């Protein structure tokens, strides 16, 4: 009988270790998973219009609600937004000619007239070698 007690203790210890590992795994997954990840309300409807925002695809209505809430202004539904690079300067760096471009958000109305142009923080630099 005494030989069976260490085996029984060994089984209890093994079961306890497995239980602790499962609980820890559950807690790690709970912490790592974003809140609401499994909610049906977060699933995008197939007929929704989409836009790219901060390198993620989001429904356009969510972007409109967020921008209205943060900016306090309501954009017309027929307004379009596009991104364009505009030349803002040229210069020289040794034997290279350097052109500096800046990205702008261009807001246009239904008649393709520019309503406003907002500069972003994105720049591009093109260098051209100028032989002597």
Protein Blocks (a to p, Z undefined) as FASTA:
>chain_A
ZZmmmmmmmmmmmmmmmmmmmmmmmmmmmmmpcghklgmklpccfkbccddeehiacdfk
lmmmmmmmmnopacdfkbccddddddfbdcdehjaccdddddddddddfkopafbdcddf
bdcdddddddZZ
